[in-house]
Amino acid sequence: MAQLARFGVVGAVGFVVDTGIFNLLRATVLSPDEVHSGPFWAKVVSTIVAIFVNWMGNRYWTFREQRRAVATREGIEFVVVSLGGMVISLGCLGISHYVLGLTSALADNISGNVIGLVLGTVFRFWLYKVWVYHPERGHARVTTAEPSTTAPAGHAAAPTGSEVAGQ
């Protein structure tokens, strides 16, 4: 339950970042009056920034016990899952704005930042939990045998049972 609460706090920070940047861009350089697909691109940019903020919060706080020692693969998996959430949000925004013709700032925020966010959050939390930060994948250990201080010079100590088992 505490992990879900931490995920919620990180998500709330990400929401503020995402919504703030989206609305700033939508009201200025990516206004639908100036750029027909402006709301779409504003959502892409705001979501990418929020993905970075959320990854840092989730890696170092929400799922800190399950994170891996090397961040590269975890980061790639996090981005893949987050982009899936972005597609959900963009789909909601696209249907509302371009299919249903609901083009006001309020409609764009409800479709992209409320409905899309809720659906995307469920999707992301589930995949973060079962794939990116799955407990069996956390803290991957290197299984190389280290020389023992009692082994003769030039000879490595025999691996322990846990090293042989890869644990």
Buried (B, 14 or more C-beta within 10 A) or exposed (E): EEBEEBBBEBBEBBBEBBBEBBBBBBEEEBBBEEBEEBBBBBBBBBBBBBBBBBBEBBBEBBBEEBBBEEEEEBBEBBBEBBBEBBBBBBBBBBBBBBEEEBEEBEBBBBBBBBBBBEBBBEBBBEBBBEEBBEEEBBEEEEEEEEEEEEEEEEEEBEEEEEBEEEE
